[in-house]
Amino acid sequence: MTKIDNSVSLGNIQRAEIGNNAKAALVLRIHADSSENTTVSGASMLVPLPVNEGTSAIINESNRCGRIILNSLTSEVGMKNRGLAPHSDMTGFNWSKVPVILVEMGFLSNPDEDRKLSDANYQAKLARALADGIAEAVK
């Protein structure tokens, strides 16, 4: 974990370096999405594009893990699978030397998903699905 205290503010380079220094098998960043369209729903998985030597070395494993974890999340929770979303503009990806992915676990701009994301039981369901996907991806 890169952050266990909300009073601590880490930059994306610092987060990438924590994963790099730990020689992590996978760095998973957890987010919730937003859209001007309040009916958009579901989960997506952001993955790096090969923009430098580091991302070129981790792209295949990042994509493989991202696909497995996203499929686990969406099938276990019963949410729309919005697929992999490659990005070249994310500092946390571009500084990473270990596989890295960012899951968008729903849309805060969608009133139904926002309500679910605030519910402890739903959060536990999301956490279990992510854990199952991670276990499958890194075995």
Residue frames as a rotation matrix with the C-alpha (Angstrom) as fourth column:
MET 1
0.579 0.815 0.000 0.00
0.815 -0.579 0.000 0.00
0.000 0.000 -1.000 0.00
THR 2
-0.373 -0.716 0.590 1.21
0.688 -0.640 -0.342 3.44
0.623 0.278 0.731 -0.79
LYS 3
-0.649 0.218 0.729 -1.21
-0.431 -0.895 -0.116 5.28
0.626 -0.390 0.675 1.44
ILE 4
-0.365 0.541 -0.758 -2.91
0.726 0.674 0.132 4.31
0.583 -0.502 -0.639 4.68
ASP 5
-0.274 0.212 -0.938 -3.43
0.729 -0.590 -0.346 7.79
-0.627 -0.779 0.007 6.11
ASN 6
0.457 0.579 0.675 -5.59
0.885 -0.375 -0.276 10.37
0.093 0.724 -0.684 4.34
SER 7
0.859 -0.178 -0.480 -3.46
0.013 -0.929 0.369 13.19
-0.512 -0.324 -0.796 5.73
VAL 8
-0.225 -0.964 0.140 -0.51
0.119 0.115 0.986 11.96
-0.967 0.238 0.088 3.65
SER 9
0.819 0.448 -0.359 -0.36
-0.261 -0.267 -0.928 13.25
-0.511 0.853 -0.102 0.10
LEU 10
-0.167 -0.873 0.459 1.88
0.227 0.419 0.879 11.33
-0.959 0.251 0.128 -2.28
GLY 11
0.039 0.096 -0.995 2.55
-0.861 -0.501 -0.082 12.30
-0.506 0.860 0.063 -5.86
ASN 12
0.911 0.399 -0.105 2.24
-0.386 0.736 -0.556 9.83
-0.144 0.547 0.825 -8.71
ILE 13
0.254 -0.898 -0.359 6.01
-0.497 0.197 -0.845 9.57
0.830 0.392 -0.396 -9.13
GLN 14
-0.462 -0.399 0.792 6.38
-0.885 0.154 -0.439 8.72
0.053 -0.904 -0.424 -5.43
ARG 15
0.429 0.696 0.576 3.69
-0.670 0.673 -0.314 6.03
-0.606 -0.251 0.755 -5.74
ALA 16
0.857 -0.171 -0.486 5.41
-0.332 0.539 -0.775 4.53
0.394 0.825 0.405 -8.79
GLU 17
-0.117 -0.991 0.058 8.73
-0.648 0.032 -0.761 4.51
0.752 -0.126 -0.647 -6.94
ILE 18
-0.096 0.160 0.982 7.18
-0.912 0.382 -0.151 2.64
-0.400 -0.910 0.109 -4.00
GLY 19
0.863 0.459 0.209 6.11
-0.318 0.817 -0.480 -0.15
-0.392 0.348 0.852 -6.37
ASN 20
0.637 -0.695 -0.335 9.45
-0.336 0.141 -0.931 -0.08
0.694 0.705 -0.144 -8.18
ASN 21
-0.248 -0.794 0.555 11.49
-0.867 -0.073 -0.492 -0.24
0.431 -0.604 -0.670 -4.96
ALA 22
0.063 0.364 0.929 9.34
-0.756 0.625 -0.193 -3.10
-0.652 -0.690 0.314 -3.65
LYS 23
-0.878 -0.316 -0.360 9.77
-0.479 0.553 0.681 -4.94
-0.016 0.771 -0.637 -6.98
ALA 24
-0.217 0.911 0.351 6.01
-0.552 0.182 -0.813 -5.41
-0.805 -0.370 0.464 -6.84
ALA 25
-0.686 0.109 0.719 4.47
0.509 0.778 0.367 -8.15
-0.520 0.618 -0.590 -8.94
LEU 26
-0.220 0.680 0.700 1.68
0.776 -0.313 0.547 -5.67
0.591 0.664 -0.459 -9.69
VAL 27
-0.935 0.089 -0.344 0.67
0.142 -0.794 -0.591 -2.15
-0.326 -0.601 0.730 -8.69
LEU 28
-0.284 0.921 0.268 -3.10
0.862 0.123 0.492 -1.67
0.420 0.371 -0.828 -8.59
ARG 29
-0.997 0.076 -0.015 -4.48
-0.066 -0.931 -0.358 1.84
-0.041 -0.356 0.934 -8.31
ILE 30
-0.420 0.905 -0.065 -8.11
0.907 0.415 -0.070 2.10
-0.036 -0.088 -0.995 -7.24
HIS 31
-0.974 0.133 -0.184 -10.34
-0.149 -0.986 0.078 4.94
-0.171 0.103 0.980 -8.47
ALA 32
-0.035 0.971 0.236 -13.93
0.703 0.192 -0.684 5.82
-0.710 0.142 -0.690 -9.23
ASP 33
-0.711 -0.244 0.660 -14.78
0.699 -0.349 0.624 7.47
0.078 0.905 0.419 -12.54
SER 34
-0.158 0.694 -0.703 -16.97
0.220 -0.669 -0.710 10.43
-0.963 -0.267 -0.047 -13.49
SER 35
-0.705 0.015 0.709 -18.76
0.708 -0.034 0.705 11.62
0.034 0.999 0.013 -16.62
GLU 36
-0.876 0.461 -0.144 -20.96
-0.457 -0.887 -0.059 14.50
-0.155 0.014 0.988 -17.68
ASN 37
-0.175 0.805 -0.567 -23.44
-0.546 0.400 0.736 11.82
0.820 0.438 0.370 -18.73
THR 38
-0.366 0.042 0.930 -25.02
-0.926 0.087 -0.368 10.64
-0.096 -0.995 0.007 -15.45
THR 39
0.739 0.667 0.097 -26.29
-0.647 0.743 -0.172 7.40
-0.187 0.064 0.980 -17.01
VAL 40
0.203 -0.753 -0.626 -22.81
-0.528 0.454 -0.718 6.03
0.824 0.476 -0.306 -17.81
SER 41
0.679 0.060 0.732 -21.96
-0.693 0.381 0.612 3.04
-0.242 -0.923 0.301 -15.61
GLY 42
0.941 -0.258 -0.218 -19.57
0.173 0.923 -0.345 0.17
0.290 0.287 0.913 -15.18
ALA 43
0.584 -0.812 -0.007 -15.91
-0.062 -0.053 0.997 -0.54
-0.810 -0.581 -0.082 -14.55
SER 44
0.898 -0.426 -0.111 -12.88
-0.104 0.040 -0.994 -0.06
0.428 0.904 -0.008 -16.77
MET 45
0.630 -0.770 -0.107 -9.21
0.526 0.321 0.788 -0.84
-0.572 -0.552 0.607 -16.41
LEU 46
0.870 -0.430 -0.240 -6.61
-0.492 -0.733 -0.470 1.73
0.027 0.527 -0.849 -17.40
VAL 47
0.634 -0.711 0.302 -3.34
0.599 0.700 0.390 0.25
-0.489 -0.067 0.870 -18.63
PRO 48
0.109 -0.674 -0.731 -0.09
-0.209 -0.734 0.646 1.84
-0.972 0.083 -0.221 -19.84
LEU 49
1.000 -0.008 0.030 0.94
0.031 0.125 -0.992 2.37
0.005 0.992 0.125 -23.43
PRO 50
0.392 -0.920 0.019 4.58
0.877 0.380 0.293 1.80
-0.277 -0.098 0.956 -24.44
VAL 51
0.972 0.035 0.233 5.80
0.107 -0.947 -0.303 5.39
0.210 0.320 -0.924 -24.23
ASN 52
0.328 -0.917 0.228 9.27
-0.929 -0.357 -0.100 4.67
0.173 -0.179 -0.969 -22.84
GLU 53
-0.460 -0.619 -0.636 11.62
-0.489 0.775 -0.401 1.81
0.741 0.126 -0.659 -22.01
GLY 54
-0.906 0.114 0.408 9.91
-0.356 0.316 -0.879 1.16
-0.229 -0.942 -0.245 -18.68
THR 55
0.026 0.997 0.068 6.36
-0.708 0.066 -0.703 0.98
-0.706 -0.030 0.708 -20.00
SER 56
0.170 -0.024 -0.985 7.47
-0.890 0.425 -0.164 -1.09
0.422 0.905 0.051 -23.00
ALA 57
-0.756 -0.581 -0.303 8.84
-0.380 0.765 -0.519 -3.69
0.534 -0.277 -0.799 -20.58
ILE 58
-0.896 0.400 0.194 5.65
-0.058 0.328 -0.943 -3.92
-0.441 -0.856 -0.271 -18.50
ILE 59
-0.483 0.772 -0.412 2.87
-0.873 -0.461 0.160 -3.50
-0.067 0.437 0.897 -21.05
ASN 60
-0.360 0.362 -0.860 2.12
-0.345 0.804 0.484 -7.17
0.867 0.471 -0.165 -21.73
GLU 61
-0.707 0.054 -0.705 1.94
0.591 0.592 -0.548 -8.12
0.388 -0.804 -0.450 -18.06
SER 62
-0.874 0.430 -0.226 -0.06
-0.200 -0.743 -0.639 -5.00
-0.443 -0.513 0.735 -17.18
ASN 63
-0.383 0.748 -0.541 -2.60
-0.875 -0.107 0.472 -5.83
0.295 0.654 0.696 -19.91
ARG 64
-0.439 0.179 -0.880 -2.80
0.049 0.983 0.175 -9.50
0.897 0.034 -0.441 -18.88
CYS 65
-0.825 0.093 -0.557 -3.35
0.565 0.126 -0.815 -8.69
-0.005 -0.988 -0.156 -15.21
GLY 66
-0.817 0.521 -0.247 -5.73
-0.464 -0.849 -0.254 -5.85
-0.342 -0.093 0.935 -16.01
ARG 67
-0.378 0.680 -0.628 -7.93
-0.653 0.285 0.701 -8.06
0.656 0.676 0.336 -18.16
ILE 68
-0.486 0.147 -0.862 -8.09
0.434 0.896 -0.092 -10.83
0.759 -0.419 -0.499 -15.53
ILE 69
-0.856 0.111 -0.504 -8.87
0.453 -0.308 -0.837 -8.46
-0.248 -0.945 0.214 -12.64
LEU 70
-0.720 0.630 -0.289 -11.46
-0.677 -0.730 0.094 -6.47
-0.152 0.264 0.953 -14.61
ASN 71
-0.339 0.602 -0.723 -13.23
-0.372 0.620 0.691 -9.66
0.864 0.503 0.014 -15.68
SER 72
-0.616 0.067 -0.785 -13.26
0.660 0.587 -0.468 -10.89
0.430 -0.806 -0.406 -12.09
LEU 73
-0.914 0.231 -0.334 -14.61
0.052 -0.750 -0.659 -7.57
-0.402 -0.620 0.674 -10.82
THR 74
-0.587 0.718 -0.373 -17.36
-0.807 -0.488 0.331 -7.19
0.055 0.496 0.867 -13.38
SER 75
-0.308 0.495 -0.812 -18.53
-0.178 0.809 0.561 -10.81
0.935 0.317 -0.161 -13.32
GLU 76
-0.630 0.030 -0.776 -18.53
0.687 0.488 -0.539 -11.18
0.362 -0.872 -0.328 -9.51
VAL 77
-0.812 0.303 -0.499 -20.17
0.134 -0.734 -0.665 -7.80
-0.568 -0.607 0.556 -8.84
GLY 78
-0.062 0.819 0.571 -22.47
0.920 0.268 -0.284 -7.87
-0.386 0.508 -0.770 -11.86
MET 79
0.312 0.105 -0.944 -21.41
-0.043 -0.991 -0.124 -4.58
-0.949 0.079 -0.304 -13.37
LYS 80
0.997 0.077 0.022 -20.82
0.025 -0.046 -0.999 -3.53
-0.076 0.996 -0.048 -16.96
ASN 81
0.175 -0.974 0.141 -17.35
0.638 0.221 0.737 -4.31
-0.750 -0.039 0.661 -18.27
ARG 82
0.879 0.138 -0.457 -16.13
-0.154 -0.824 -0.545 -1.20
-0.452 0.549 -0.703 -20.11
GLY 83
0.833 -0.534 0.144 -12.86
0.458 0.521 -0.720 -2.91
0.309 0.666 0.678 -21.11
LEU 84
0.047 -0.924 -0.380 -9.21
0.886 -0.137 0.443 -1.95
-0.461 -0.358 0.812 -21.06
ALA 85
0.967 0.214 0.138 -8.37
0.252 -0.885 -0.391 1.70
0.039 0.413 -0.910 -21.64
PRO 86
0.140 -0.989 0.038 -4.75
0.987 0.136 -0.089 2.28
0.083 0.050 0.995 -22.71
HIS 87
0.986 0.143 -0.091 -3.21
0.157 -0.972 0.175 5.59
-0.063 -0.187 -0.980 -21.56
SER 88
0.207 -0.953 0.223 0.06
0.799 0.033 -0.601 7.31
0.565 0.302 0.768 -22.41
ASP 89
-0.036 -0.119 0.992 -0.49
-0.048 -0.992 -0.120 10.38
0.998 -0.052 0.030 -20.24
MET 90
0.909 0.413 0.064 -0.38
-0.099 0.065 0.993 9.02
0.406 -0.909 0.100 -16.69
THR 91
0.166 -0.902 0.397 2.70
-0.849 -0.336 -0.408 9.83
0.501 -0.270 -0.822 -14.62
GLY 92
0.208 -0.027 0.978 2.11
-0.797 0.575 0.185 6.84
-0.567 -0.818 0.098 -12.34
PHE 93
0.910 0.099 0.402 2.25
0.145 0.833 -0.533 4.56
-0.388 0.544 0.744 -15.37
ASN 94
0.838 -0.539 0.086 5.11
-0.049 -0.232 -0.971 6.27
0.543 0.810 -0.221 -17.16
TRP 95
0.082 -0.822 0.563 7.44
-0.928 -0.270 -0.259 6.12
0.365 -0.501 -0.785 -14.14
SER 96
0.626 0.249 0.739 6.60
-0.607 0.751 0.261 2.52
-0.490 -0.612 0.621 -13.30
LYS 97
-0.372 -0.772 -0.516 9.11
-0.908 0.419 0.027 -0.28
0.195 0.478 -0.856 -13.85
VAL 98
-0.916 0.208 0.342 6.69
0.058 0.914 -0.401 -2.93
-0.396 -0.348 -0.850 -12.59
PRO 99
-0.605 0.753 0.259 3.30
0.576 0.189 0.796 -3.93
0.551 0.630 -0.548 -14.02
VAL 100
-0.867 0.323 -0.379 0.70
0.077 -0.666 -0.742 -1.29
-0.492 -0.672 0.553 -13.18
ILE 101
-0.513 0.795 0.325 -3.04
0.613 0.074 0.787 -0.89
0.601 0.603 -0.525 -13.72
LEU 102
-0.948 0.317 0.035 -5.74
-0.262 -0.710 -0.653 1.51
-0.182 -0.628 0.756 -12.56
VAL 103
-0.604 0.796 0.027 -9.26
0.766 0.572 0.293 0.25
0.218 0.198 -0.956 -11.98
GLU 104
-0.791 0.555 0.258 -12.22
-0.560 -0.826 0.061 2.61
0.247 -0.096 0.964 -12.31
MET 105
-0.942 0.316 -0.117 -14.80
0.335 0.851 -0.405 0.85
-0.029 -0.420 -0.907 -10.11
GLY 106
0.047 0.998 0.037 -17.89
0.994 -0.044 -0.102 2.73
-0.100 0.041 -0.994 -11.21
PHE 107
-0.438 -0.112 0.892 -19.06
0.485 -0.865 0.129 6.27
0.757 0.489 0.433 -11.82
LEU 108
-0.694 0.144 -0.705 -19.53
0.622 -0.372 -0.689 8.73
-0.361 -0.917 0.169 -8.98
SER 109
-0.869 0.357 -0.342 -21.51
-0.456 -0.845 0.278 10.84
-0.190 0.398 0.898 -11.46
ASN 110
-0.401 0.756 -0.517 -24.10
-0.115 0.519 0.847 8.06
0.909 0.399 -0.121 -11.78
PRO 111
-0.070 0.391 0.918 -26.48
-0.922 -0.377 0.090 8.40
0.381 -0.840 0.387 -8.79
ASP 112
0.893 0.431 -0.126 -27.07
-0.367 0.862 0.349 4.63
0.259 -0.266 0.928 -8.53
GLU 113
0.408 -0.815 -0.411 -23.37
0.504 0.576 -0.643 3.74
0.762 0.055 0.646 -8.66
ASP 114
-0.362 -0.506 0.783 -22.47
-0.341 -0.710 -0.616 6.60
0.868 -0.490 0.085 -6.33
ARG 115
0.406 0.611 0.680 -24.94
-0.881 0.064 0.468 5.26
0.242 -0.789 0.565 -3.78
LYS 116
0.934 -0.077 -0.348 -23.55
0.090 0.996 0.022 1.72
0.345 -0.052 0.937 -4.15
LEU 117
0.102 -0.995 0.008 -19.94
0.333 0.027 -0.943 2.90
0.937 0.099 0.334 -3.85
SER 118
-0.310 -0.146 0.939 -20.81
-0.689 -0.646 -0.328 4.49
0.655 -0.749 0.100 -0.49
ASP 119
0.707 0.679 0.197 -22.32
-0.654 0.521 0.549 1.25
0.270 -0.517 0.813 0.87
ALA 120
-0.079 -0.805 0.587 -20.05
-0.928 0.274 0.251 -0.89
-0.363 -0.525 -0.770 3.09
ASN 121
0.299 0.237 0.924 -21.54
-0.046 0.971 -0.234 -4.17
-0.953 0.028 0.302 1.83
TYR 122
0.994 0.052 0.095 -20.98
0.095 -0.001 -0.995 -3.16
-0.052 0.999 -0.006 -1.79
GLN 123
0.441 -0.896 0.049 -17.44
-0.876 -0.441 -0.194 -2.05
0.195 0.043 -0.980 -0.96
ALA 124
-0.056 -0.420 0.906 -16.79
-0.611 0.732 0.301 -5.48
-0.790 -0.536 -0.297 0.57
LYS 125
0.682 0.382 0.623 -18.13
0.244 0.685 -0.687 -7.13
-0.689 0.621 0.374 -2.58
LEU 126
0.905 -0.409 -0.121 -15.83
-0.320 -0.463 -0.827 -4.98
0.282 0.787 -0.549 -4.74
ALA 127
0.150 -0.897 0.415 -12.85
-0.979 -0.076 0.190 -5.76
-0.139 -0.435 -0.890 -2.50
ARG 128
0.171 -0.018 0.985 -13.54
-0.209 0.976 0.054 -9.52
-0.963 -0.216 0.163 -2.65
ALA 129
0.911 0.226 0.346 -13.84
0.275 0.295 -0.915 -9.45
-0.309 0.929 0.206 -6.44
LEU 130
0.672 -0.739 -0.055 -10.59
-0.653 -0.555 -0.515 -7.46
0.350 0.382 -0.855 -6.76
ALA 131
0.010 -0.676 0.737 -8.82
-0.858 0.373 0.354 -9.85
-0.514 -0.635 -0.576 -4.39
ASP 132
0.477 0.227 0.849 -10.05
0.118 0.941 -0.318 -12.86
-0.871 0.252 0.422 -6.37
GLY 133
0.992 -0.086 0.087 -8.85
0.073 -0.163 -0.984 -11.27
0.099 0.983 -0.156 -9.61
ILE 134
0.410 -0.894 0.182 -5.48
-0.899 -0.429 -0.086 -10.35
0.155 -0.128 -0.980 -8.15
ALA 135
0.097 -0.342 0.935 -4.99
-0.533 0.775 0.339 -13.88
-0.841 -0.531 -0.107 -6.82
GLU 136
0.735 0.234 0.636 -5.76
0.364 0.656 -0.662 -15.28
-0.572 0.718 0.397 -10.27
ALA 137
0.948 -0.319 0.010 -3.52
-0.176 -0.549 -0.817 -12.76
0.266 0.773 -0.576 -12.05
VAL 138
0.259 -0.924 0.280 -0.41
-0.933 -0.315 -0.176 -13.24
0.251 -0.216 -0.944 -9.93
LYS 139
0.608 -0.024 0.794 -0.50
-0.420 0.839 0.346 -17.00
-0.674 -0.544 0.500 -9.43
